[in-house]
Amino acid sequence: MKASEVREMSISDLRDRIEVEKAALDTMKINHTISPLEDTSKVRKARRDIARMMTILAEKEKQN
């Protein structure tokens, strides 16, 4: 997800999306432990997306 897309989201939508992405990352990690993923870079991309969303959320909360 691009930063410009994240910036357009409201604070409550952003919080919800972060929770969903964290749950998906946990599931992905568990699945990778059981049987290796074909594309292991998905885990890294998911972590970075979550970090990006959390950073933008902090910026928005600081503004308000």
C-alpha positions, 0 to 999 in steps of 0.5 A, a space after each residue: 500500500 502506498 503512503 498516498 493511499 494511507 494518508 487519504 484514510 481516516 484515523 479510525 479506518 487506519 487503526 482498523 486496517 493496522 489491526 487487520 494487517 497485523 492479524 494477516 502478518 501473524 497468520 502468514 508467519 504461522 503458515 510460513 513456519 508450517 510450510 515455507 511460503 513461495 514468496 518470502 518477501 511478502 512477510 517483509 512487505 507486510 511488516 513495512 506496510 504496517 510500519 508505514 501505516 503506524 507512522 502516518 497514524 502517529 502523524 495524524 494523531 499529533 496534528 489533531 
